[in-house]
Amino acid sequence: MRRPRRAPSSSGPSHVLSFPRAIMIGLVAGAAARSSRVVVARSAPVPPGFQCGLRRSLRARARRTGRLALSSSSSGPADEDVERRRRGAKDPPEDAASRGRRPGPSAASPPGPDELPLLLDPRAPLRPLLADDHLRRYALPPLEMGIDDYRPNLRKGQRIVAFGDVHGDIDALREFLIAAEVLDPGEDDESSGANGDGGVDGANGSNGANAADDGSSSESWQDAPVWCGGDTICVQTGDVLDRGDDELACFRLLADLSRQARRAGGALLLLHGNHEALNAAGLFQYANPGGNLEFELTVGRRIDYNYGSNRWRLQFAGNEPPRWASFEPRGFLSETMLGNMLVACVVGRTVFVHAGLTADHLREGNGEDDEGRKKYGGVSRLNHQAREWILKAHHGDNNNWGEYETVQEVIAAAQNRAKVASKAMSDCLGGGIGASLPVWMRDYSQPADREPKNRQAGKMIAEALEESGPDVRRMVMGHTPQRQINSALGGRAWRINVGASKGVMGGTPEVLEILHMAGEDDEDVINILTKDGGRISAKERSVATDDAILDFFDLKR
């Protein structure tokens, strides 16, 4: 499958994420053949023959399931439920047989509809249909831009640790966190949870719906993790999403530890990666079937159950509604989680970002104070832009009752939902393959385990570091998989994505450790932490040790 490309300059801003026509026609046709669902298509018309086949498929599915997908004049069990809710009537007592009609999971049913506010307005956000205690599990501590994302002044010897792309692999994430010495491994994968924030869905397995919500599952490192890092500042450089089966479980674990870290005087900061941006724009071609199932069981069925209908899904045209509704701007996780993630951050003498920064990304946010001294606001400006985009519902009102007359109307509505959000997306999250933008560029990280092929990379990173802060000496990034953590460009570029997810290349987890001003002459001490408890010095991981190479790239100081 082709990857998303940047839209041509003649059709809109260069950062707009678009749906290539061939991909979308194939996705729509495939969805109709497999499950009678409609997927977002591009503005090119869908072939008439396909439209007729899709209508027949949808009607056949409606007859099989007892629910009519499009016709607003018909009603099935789910439609009767929503009509009763519109009138404000309470649900009658249910026996086991009638309860089986509901789309909610039978083993671990979510809270009943009377326990949550009724969503009577078809245009309203869907968020009230997820209980606050459920959303709280994904909540990151609120961040104040200019303070939490810009921390140049640390205590001497304070630890900073960072690790790269997770891609939905909960086991790899656990190894990262234990190697970083911020997650208490407990004994035999069990911990007391005394400092935890409560249970986590899916504690004893993937896909988040195997454990009941009543806390009956045994406590483990997933449902009661314990932060043991003290005032350590831990940075995850993005791409928690896609390619794996446990994306939501990963976010719950990180969110729980982040809240504990704040209380302990430390921090766990999450950065946006290009896969977070793709998901927010409704592009899910890198998602695993197991990951989509996790969203269905953890989010989708809860909404079906609490709403009493699955018609809210139609506005997403079958393009993974639970996933899209979770990550789109103003979606389920926008306020609690995505709005408190960062594009970049400065910690001590290091700037962290998913893919890379250039001076042009930062200059507009910098300025001077009243005494003519330089003010470094470039990083915070990027983070402000991302947050503003994430917290606004660019598509306008919802259509939660699924009142559409034709398949074309469904497709057009979902198209517009994706298009307006993508057009409004700032450059700090937008782009595509080959774009020199913060979550996409590879100028400092490609080829893997070697000096960058871009001969201007040394000059570019030096200028970017100068614009990042008064004494920022290195940039840490993920994005491009490496065989092992390594540094390039004279130690100014640290590449820490080791492809640890089984969905990428199953690499061995490693963590970058920086001890602030802990060396001679107040130099930072840099180590690579391994999963077996080892520490490797920075000198052993420099990819440029030959003077001829340094001369070639003009990196000698």
N, C-alpha and C positions, 0 to 999 in steps of 0.2 A: 504493500500500500504506500502510495506517495505521501510524503510529509507535507504539512501546511506551508504555503509559500507566501511571500510578501505580495500584497496587492500592487499592481502596476501603478505608477505615479499618476497616470491619467485618470484612474478610477477612484482616487481618494488618497488619504494620508498614507505614507509609507509604512506605518506601524500597524495598519489594519490587518487583523487575522482573517483570512477568507476561506471559503469552502470551494476547492476546485470542483468544476462541474462533473468530471468523470467520477470522482470519489463519491459525490453526493448522489448521483443517479444510481451508482452501484449500491450504496448504502440503503437507499430507499427501496430498491428492488429486492435486495437481500432481506431486508426487514419484513417486507410483505410476504416473501416466500417462507420465512422461518416462523414468524410470530404475528403476522398481520399488523405490525406496528409501522407507523410512518416516521421517517427520519428527516431531519432538516435538509432541504434541497437548496441549490443555488438559484439565482434569479432566472436562469434559463428554464423554459417551460418543460414540464415532465411530459414524455410521450403519451398521446391519448390512449394508446393501447394499454400502457402500463397503468394509467389512471383507472381504466375500467377494471383491470385485473385486481388492483388494490381495493377498489370498492367491493368487488365480489368477495375478496379475502376477508375484509373487515366484517362484512355482513355474515359470512360463514362463521367467523370467530364469535360474533355476537350471539348467533343461534346456539353455538356449542356451550358458551359460558353463561348464558342467561343475561348478558349485559349488552346493550347496543352501544357501539362506540361513538357514532356520530349523530344519529337521528334524534333531535330534541323532542320529537313528537311521540317517541316510544319510551317505555320505562321497563327496567328490570329491577331485580331486588335492590341493587345499589342506588338506582334512581328513586325508588320509593323511600329509601333511607334519607336521601338528601332533600326530597320534597317534605318529609316529616320535619327535618331540621329547619327548613325555610319557614315553616309555620311555627317553629319554636316548641314543637311537641317533644316530650321525653320519650326515650326508647323504651319499649315494653320489655318485661323480663324475657330472657331468652333461655331456651333449653339447649341441650347439646346439639341437637339437629339443626336448629335455626342458627346457632352460632357458627356452624360450619360454613354458612353462606358468606361470612365476613372474610375479607382478604387478609385480616391480621393473622399472625402466626399462632398456631394452636398451643405450642409448648410453652411459649413465653409471651403471653398476650400483653401488649402495651396498655397503658392506662385507658379505662373506658371513656367514651365520648363525654359523659356527664362530668368528668373530672377536669376538663379543659374548656376554655371559652369556645362557644360555637362560632364558626366562621360563616356568618350569614351574608356577608357582602361578597359577591362573586369577583369583585375587583381587588379585594384586600390581599395583603401579603399572606403567605401560607404559614409564616412563622408561629402564630398562636397555636397551631395544631401540633407542635412539638413542645412537650412540657419543659419548663425552665430547668428542672433537675437533669433532664437529658442534655439540653444544650450546654449546661454548666460544665459537663465533662470535657467539652472542647474549648472552654474559655481560657484564653491567655490573659495574663495580667495586663491591665491597660497601660499603654506606653505614652509618655510625653515626648513628642518630637523635639529635638534639640537638646534633650537631656539623656533619655534612655537609649537613643541611637547614636549619641556622640559622647563618649566617655574617655577623653584623653588622659585624665588624671586618675591613676590607680595607686593603691598602696604598693610600696616596694615589695616585690616577691609575689604579688597576687597572681593567681593562676588564670590563664585563658586557655580554653580548649575548644577545638572545632572539628567537625566531621562533615563529610559530604553527602551525596545523594543516597536516599534510603529506598525510594521506589517501592513502597508498599511491602517491604520485607521486615516483619516484626522481629524475627530472630536476629537479622543483621543489626537492626536498631538496638536491640538489647546488648549485643556485643560491642557496639560503638559506645554506648553509655557506660558499660562496665569498664571498658578499656580507658575511658575518659575519667574514671573514678568519681562519677557523679551519681550512679545508680547502685544502691546496695544490692549485691547479688543474693543476699540471704543465704540460707542453708537449703540445699537441694531444691532451688527455685522457689522456696517459700519464704515469705517475710511477714513480720508481725503486722505491718501496715499501720503502725502507731502514728506515723506522721503523714499518712496518705490522705487523699481528699475523697476517699470513698470508692465504691465499686466502679468497674469499667465494663461496658458491654463486651461480650465475647472473651471473657477472661481465660477460658480454658480451651481456646481453639480459634481458628481463623473465622472470618466472616461475621464475627460480632453478634450473632443471634443464637448461639448455642447455649448461652448462660441466661438464666432467668434474671429478671430485674429485682427480685426480692432479696438479693444478697445471699442466696443459699449456696452459691458456688464457693468452693474453697479459695481462700485468699492466696494470691501468688504475686510475682513481680509485675504482672499486668494489671490486676485489679486493685492492688495496694502497693504501688511502687514507693520506694523511699529514697529521697534525695540525700546523698551523703557528701555533697561537694562543698558544703559551707559557703564561703563567699566567692567560689569559682564562678567565672563568667563563661558559659558554654554557648557556642554559636553553631547552629545547624544551617548549612548554606543552601537550603532549598531542594526542591524535587523530592518531597515526601510522596507525591502522587504518581500514579500510573505504573504499569509493568508488574505490579504485585497484587496479592489478594487481601492484604491487611492494611489498607490505607487509613481507614478511620481508626482502627486499633492503634496504629502508629501515632496519629494525631492525639488520641486520648492520652496515651502514655506521655507524650511530650508536653501536653497541656498540664497534666497533673504535676509532673516534675517542675514545670515552669512556675506554677503557683507556689510550690514548696520552696524553690530556689529564692523567690522574691522574699519569702518570710525569713529565710536563713541569711539574707544579706547578699546573696549572689544573683545570678540571672541565667535563664535559658532563653536565648533569642532565636526565633525562627525567621528565615529569610524566604522571600518569594523566589521560586525557580521558574523556568519557562514552562514546566508542566503544570504548575499552579495557575499560570496565566492562561494556558490552553484550556484547562478545565473551566476557568471562570468565563471563557469566551464560548463555551459549549462545544469544544473540540475534544472528542474522546477516543480518537483512533489509536492511542497508545494504552488505553485501559484494558486490563485483563478481564476475561469473563468472571473469574472469581472475585475480582475487585468490584465489578458491577453487581454481583450477587450480594456482596457485603452491604452496598448502599441500599439494595432492594430490601434486605432483611432488617437493616438497622434504621433506615429512614422511610423508604417507600411504603412498607406495610403499616408502619405506625400512622402515616398520613391517611392511607386508605381507611384504616380502622377508626381513627378519631374523626374523620370527615364523614364516614359512612358511605363513601363513594370513591371510585377511582377516576372520575371524570376530570379531576384537576390535572391529570397527566396529559390530556389532549393538547394543551397549550404548548407542550414541549415536543409534540409530534413524534413521540416514541424515541426521541434521542436521549435515552437514559434519564428519564424525568427525575428520579431521586438524586442522581449525581448532579445534574444541571441545577436543580432547585437548591442544592446545598451550596454550590460554589459560585453561582452567578452573582453579579453585584446586587446587593440587598437581599441575598439569599439566606438560607438557614444559618450558615456559619459566618456570614459577613461581619456582623457586629462583634460576636464573641471571639472569633479566631482570626479571620483574614484581615480585619481592620487593625489588628495588633501584631501583624507580621511586617517585616521590613524589606525594602529593596537592598539596602546596604546599611552598614553601621561601622563606626570607628570605636575600637576598644584599645586603649593604650596607644601603641605606635603602629597599629595594624588596622587596615580597612578590610572589611569582609563583604563579599558580594557573591551572587551565584555564578556569573559568567565573567564579568569584568567591567571596569569603568575607564572612561577616557576623561581628559580635562574638559571636553565640551559638555559632558554630562553634568559637570559640577560647577562650572564657572558662573552660570546664571544665578545660582543660589548663594554665591559668595559675595562679599561686599567689604565695606570698611566701617569702623566705628567712628565716633566723633573725634577721636584723636588720630585718625588716619591708619589705624592698625587693621590688618586684614581679619575679617570675620568669616568663619568657615560654616556656611549654611547649605552647601551643595548637597550633602548627603541627606540632610533633613528635608530639603525641598523635594527630592525624589520620593521620600517616604510619605510626605504630605500628599503628593500627587496620586500615589497608589491608593492611599486611604480614601481620598475624596472619590475616586472612581469606584472603589469597592462598596462604599456606603450609599450609593445612589442607584435607584431602580431606573436604569436608562430606558427600558422598554415601556415604561408607563404602567398602566393598570394590568392586573391579571385577568384571566378568563377561567376562573376556578370551576364554573359549572359546565365548561366544555360546550358552549353553545355555538357550534359551527354547523354550517349547512353542507359543505362539500369538503372533500379531501384537499382540494387546492387551497381552500381557506385555511385549513389547518397548517399546511406547509408554509403558506405565506406568512402566517402569524409567527411561526417558529423562526422562519427566515429573518423577519424583521426584528425579533427578539435578539437574535445573535448579531445582526448587522449593526443595530444602533449601539449596542454595548461595545462592539469591536471598534467602531468609529470613534467612540468617546475615550477609548483606552489610551492612556498616556504612553509616551515612548519608553518610560521606565519599565513598563511591563510588556509592551508590544514588540513587534518585530517578526522574526522568522529565521529560517536557516540562512546563514550568511550575513545577517544583520549585525552591525556593530553597536549593539545595545546591551544594557546591563544584564538581562537574563538570557541573552542569546549569543553574544560574541565569543569567539574562540581565538582571538588574536594572541593571547598570552598562554594558551593551554594546548594548542595543537601544532605539531603532532604530539601524541602522548609520549611521556618519558623522554622527551628530547627538547632542545631549545626551539622556541616558536619559529615557524617558517616565515612569518611576517618580519621583514628586516627592519621595519619601523617600530617593532614592539618595544624595544628598549627605550626609545625616546617617548613613546606613547605612555608607558607605565610611569616613567619618571615624572612627566607632566601631570598625570593623574594623581600621583601621590602628593605632589606639591599642592594640588588643589583640595586634597582630602583633609588636611590638618597641618598644624605647625611642625609636627615632628613625626609624621606618618612615614614609615620606612618600608612597608611591605603590603602587598595585597594578597588576600587568601580567597580562593575561588574553588568551586566544584565544577559541575557541568560536563566537562570532557573526561571520560574515564581514563585513569592511569593504572599502570600495573601496581604502583605503590605511591604513597605520598612523596612528592619531590618538589624541589625548588629550581627555578630557572631565572634567567635575566639577572644574574648576579645576586640572587637571594631576594629579589624584589617581588617575584611571583611564586606563590606557593599553591600548587595544584593538589587538592585533597580528595577528589572523587575517585575512589578505588573500585568502583563498580561492584560494590558488595552485594547488591540485591541479586537474588537468583534470577530475576527477570532481566538482568543486564549481562553480567558475566560471572557472578558468584565469586567476586574477589574477596580477599582477606581483609576484614575491617581493621583500619588503623585510624589513629586520632592525632591531630597536631596539638602540641602543648607549647604554650609561650609563658615563661615566667618573667613578669614585668620588672625590668631593671635589676635582675637578680645576679648578673654576671659582673665581671671586672669592668671598671669604668662605667658602671651603671648600664651596661649593655643587656639587652634581653637574652634570655637563655631559651633556645628552641630545641624541642625534642619531638620525636615521633613515638607515640605509645602504641604497643602491639597488644593483640588480644591475649597473649600469654603473659602479660605483665612486664614485658621488656621496654627499654627506653633506648632509642637510637638517636644519635646526635645529628644535628642539622647538616654538618659537613659531609656525612655519609650519604646524604640524599640529594646532593646538588648534581644536576644533570650536566653542568658545564664545569669541568675541572681542567680542561685543556686550554692553555693560553691562546692557541690558534683559534679555538672556537670563540673565546671571549673577544678576541680582536675582530673576528669576522662580524660579530653582532655589535661591535663597538660598545662593550659593556665594562671594559676595564676602567676603574676610577683613577 
